[in-house]
Amino acid sequence: MSETKIPYKIYLDESEIPDSWYNVRADMSVKPAPLLNPGTGAPLTAEEMSGIFCEELVAQELDNDTAYIPIPQEIRDFYKMYRPSPLIRAYCLEKALGTPAKIYYKFEGNNTSGSHKLNSAIAQAYYAKKQGLKGVTTETGAGQWGTALSMACAYLGLDCKVFMVKVSYEQKPFRREVMRTYGADVTPSPSTTTAVGRKILEEHPGTTGSLGCAISEAVEVATSTPGYRYVLGSVLNQVLLHQSVIGLEAKAALDKYGVTPDIIIGCAGGGSNLGGLISPFMGEKLRGEKDYRIIAVEPASCPSFTRGKFAYDFCDTGKICPLAKMYTLGSGFIPSPNHAGGLRFHGMSSTLSQLYHDGYMEATAVEQTAVFEAAEQFARVEGILPAPESSHAIRVAIDEALKCKETGEEKTILFGLTGTGYFDMVAYQKYNDGLMSDYIPTDADLEIGFKGLPVVPGQA
Ligand SMILES: *Cc1c(COP(=O)(O)O)cnc(C)c1O
């Protein structure tokens, strides 16, 4: 098919929403390391996990072998409200850059939560409801996950308790109101409502919180309140599984026009959007059918992949959660207050960590002023106001397209545009006023986080 035939937006039909999620772990010869019980150092059993997570989600978390897991009809029906999401050919950006590269992006911001997080929120809420639970607890940093979960819980009639990182709670009051409009109970974290919150406040008076603190509080409430379980918006295997709808749809849309990407780029906070976007492509790569260059982009202020250690670590600051083997900066690492709240987690998905460790993908870290430059350029030519998180992927997509301009190579680039930035106008304001700064942790800063890594029997 000739190049000009490719439309600006490739839409799939409603019936083309995937009917199964794809589990990339099934095609990995080296599986991601299991979660460990922090007390015993032994792999967490399904029974132990079921005190924290819903039963079906535990099964998905532990399933390293089933390649395709059917999406229940109720979840597909919910997906129909905002999916399939468009795959957009960035003709205007290509023209502005003067690049021979062909750029595509999968846009996940077309729902009220403003991000891809709804894909997993509805799945997790559905399984909680199916188990007959009363409600769920969670944490939120920037607010996208909390919003997505509030929407899913409102739809299914579940209670939703959100611990919101205090700095975001104060900086983004409108995010909080969106969540409350959907019926969620929102508490700034660390709070005095939990034992772990009180302990953190005692040790760090005046702290503005972190995702790690908020996770500790949410887990404490879930495990001490009958009829509640905890849900997490990223990092876990189950979340990557749900997010595979992004990649499956993107691949189906590209396949319609016989397009194969050379480079696939996504921002990486806990790894869920990137894991979801690359899943079916990574599957082909793992099976030796095709090869792709896959790039994870993280903030220079929170460089888990590029400067972290591949080790077992706590997922939370209060050290009450299971241990995950991942690229980590240490659970005590609190990144400087950069403006991409969704990319401020100290660790990274175990699945992506293993793939990165085994050389199946690359990672790069970018500074936030360069990220906002890319965001502004993108907004002006493509029209969409991108989330700061998503703009990390835009930055690297632009850089790769500019390299093609130098070499004359007509590479095809696919990146994930995870969301919109309407709630991030304080960050845009700083950028517009020339007040944005970059903070890159020194090796000494990082050492502090590494010192707090737990000693696990049998681990170096
Ligand atoms: C949460 C979030 C991210 C980062 O999380 P991942 O789990 O790494 O995908 C990226 N973009 C947006 C818009 C987000 O809300």
The ligand as a Gaussian input file, in Angstrom:
#p B3LYP/6-31G(d) Opt

LIG

0 1
 C        1.268000       6.819000      35.576000
 C        1.615000       7.419000      34.298000
 C        2.802000       7.079000      33.625000
 C        3.854000       6.173000      34.191000
 O        3.454000       4.956000      34.677000
 P        3.820000       3.570000      33.991000
 O        3.284000       2.553000      34.898000
 O        5.304000       3.528000      33.855000
 O        3.149000       3.574000      32.692000
 C        3.041000       7.635000      32.396000
 N        2.188000       8.509000      31.837000
 C        1.040000       8.867000      32.453000
 C        0.149000       9.851000      31.790000
 C        0.717000       8.329000      33.691000
 O       -0.414000       8.676000      34.289000

